[in-house]
Amino acid sequence: MTSLSFLLFFGVLGLSLWASWRVKAVYAKYSQVPASSGMTGAETAARILAASGIYDVQIYEGNQPMGDHYDPLNKRLILSSQNFRGTSTAALGVAAHECGHAVQHKMAYAPLNWRMAAVGMTTFASQVVFWLPLVGMFTGILSRYTGLMIMAVAWGIIMLFNLVTLPVEFDASARAKRILGQMGFIRGSGEAAAVNNVLNAAALTYVAAFVMSLAYLLFFLLPLLGGRRN
């Protein structure tokens, strides 16, 4: 493994760890800052969905910390207990962000549809990049060229999925920031800044995921291109 490979590996690993630490630290800070509206995340989500004309999405309390998400297949909005019951600016920001995905689904937002369509293929690609190195290491049934080609294709799929995820997440956050102010769930510049900080920190994790997948794509692709030139 070359020095460039080591730099690439530890660089993207460091970026991923930093983004994860950053979102947890920012969330922990603003989960202690109450929103003046006194609304819980669940109440906020219910009102946003109703105001958006969405009545077929159920809101559930999840038991996984930071496991908040919108499930478009089953039309369920899952909020972790801290955000479901919490009245902090962080809880309202996360709840509104997930509602943003429900609004995207209702309006057939193209990047969300692309991401939904690519879930199955991306899941398969993720299994490939996990198992293929182990299979190649212990069996030796694949040539170096074939292994690099398969890994490059798989990481290319993951990279494209992460690329499409960026506008989906950025748009949901923009909707959340706008609607929280319009509906009076957050008031004043201090609460608005708190929500901005929480959602902007969360966005870093998606940027880091994209950069990581792009880096690994290049890691496996460049030796193939170099081999052709030679």
N, C-alpha and C positions, 0 to 999 in steps of 0.2 A: 504494500500500500504506500503510495507516494505521500510526500509532505502536504501536497495540495488536497489529497483525499482526507488526511487527518484534519486539516484546517476546515474543510467542508463539513465533515462529520461533527466536530466539536463546535463549529460555528452555529450550525442549525440546531444542534442540541441545546446550546446556550440560549439561543433566541427563544426556543420553545419553552424552556424552563423559566426564563425571565418573563415571558408573556403570561404564563400560568401563575407565577408569583404575583405579578402586577395586578391581575384581575382579582385575585383573592384578597390582596392587601387593600385595594380600593373598595371592594365590596364590603369587607369587614369594617372599614372606616365609615362608610355612608349607611351601613345597616344600623348604625347607632344614631343616625340623624333622623328624627321623626319628621314626617310630612305634616304640614299644618292642617291639611284637609282631614286627617284622622282616619282616612279610608285604608282598609287592608288591601293587599295585592289582589285577593280574590274578588272583593267588591269592585275594585277599580277595573279589573278585567271584564267583569260582568257588564258594567256600565259602558265600557268602550265597545264591547261586542254588540250590545243593544243599540248604541248610537250609530254603529256602522251597519245596522240591519242584518246582523248575523245572529240567528236564533237556534242554529243546529249544531253549535259547538259547545261541548260540555267542559266544565272546568273541574279539574281534579287536584287533590292534594297528593303530592308525591313524597316518598320517604328518602329520596337520594339528594343529599346536599348539592347544590349547583346543578341539579338535574332538570332544570326548567326547559321545556320545549313544547312546540306545537306539533301534533301528530296529524298530518293532513289526510292520511288514509282513513283513520277512525274519527276524525274531526274532534279531537280532544286536546285541551290545553292543560298541560301538567305544570303545576307550580310546586316547588319544594316547600316544605312546611314553613320555613322562615319567610318566604315570600308570599305564600298563600295566606298566612295569618298576620304577617308583619305589616306595620304601618310606616315603615321607614321610606326615605327617598329611594334607597336602593331597591326595596321590594316593589315600589310602584313603577320604577323604571324598568325592571325586569318583566313585570307583568304586562306593561304596555308594549314592550318589545315583542313578546310572544303574541300578543293580540295583533301586532303589525303583520305577523306571518299569516294569521287567520284572514286578515283583510286582503293580503296578497293572494291568498288562495281563492277568495271570493271573486276577485277581479281578474283571475287567471293571469297573474303577473308572470311574464314569460320566463325570467331566470328561475323562479320557483318551480315552474313546470319542468324546465330542463333538469333541475336538480332532482326532482322527484323521479323523472324518467331514468336518471343515471344511477339511482341508489343500488339496484341489483348488480349492475356491472361493476360499480365501485366496491361493493362488498366482496365480490369475487376477486377483484384485483388486490384488495387488501389481504385476502387469504394467500394469494400467490406470493406477494412480497414477503410474507411471514414464513411460509413453508418452503418455498423454492430453494433458498440458500441452505436450509437444513437438508433437504432432499439431495441437493447437489453435493453437499459436503460429505454425507454418509454413503451415498450410492455411486457417485461419479458417473451417472448415466447420461448427463448432459455435457456437451462440449462447452468451452468457455464462450464461444460466439453465441450459441443458442441460449445459454443462461443469461448473458447480457441482453440479448434481444428481448427475451420474455420479460425480464425485469424492467427494461426501458419502457416497453409497452404498458406494463402494469402501472408503473409510476406515472406514465403519461396520462392514463385514465384518472388516477387519483389526483394528479395536478389539475386537470381540466375540471374535475368535480369541485376542487377547492377554489378554483378561479371563479366558477359560476356562483359559488357560495358567497363570495364577497359582495356583489351587488344585492343579493337577497338579504344579507345581514345588515348592510349599511342602510338599505331602504327601510327595513323594519325599525331600525333605531331612529332614523329621521322621522318616521311616522309617530313613533312613541314620544319623542321630544315635543313634537308639534301638538299632538292631541292632549297630552298631559297638561300643557299650558292652556289650551283652548277650553278644556272642560273644567279647569279650575282644580285639578288634583294636586298640582304643585303651584306655589305662589311665591313670587319674588325671585330676584336674581340668584339668591343663595341656593334655593331649592333647585332651580333650573341648572345651576352649575353642578350641583351634586349629581343629578341625573345624567348630565353630559359626561361627567367624569366616569361614572359607572359604566355607561354604555360604550364610551370610547375605549375604556380599558378592555371590555369584553371583545371589542372588535379586533384588538391586537392579537387575540388567540387565533382568529381566522386568518389574519395576515400571516402570522407565524406558520400556520399549517400550510398555507399556500407556498411560502418561501421554502419550507422544508421539503415539500413534495417536488418543487421545481429543482431544488438542489440535488435530490436523489435521482430525478430524471436525468439531469446532466451528468451525474456520477456514472450512470450506466450507459448513457447515450454517447458521450464523448469518446470512450475507447472504441466504440463501433465506427464512428466517423473517422477517427485517427487511423484505424486499421484499413479502411477503404482507401485513404490517401496514400498509405504505404503500399 
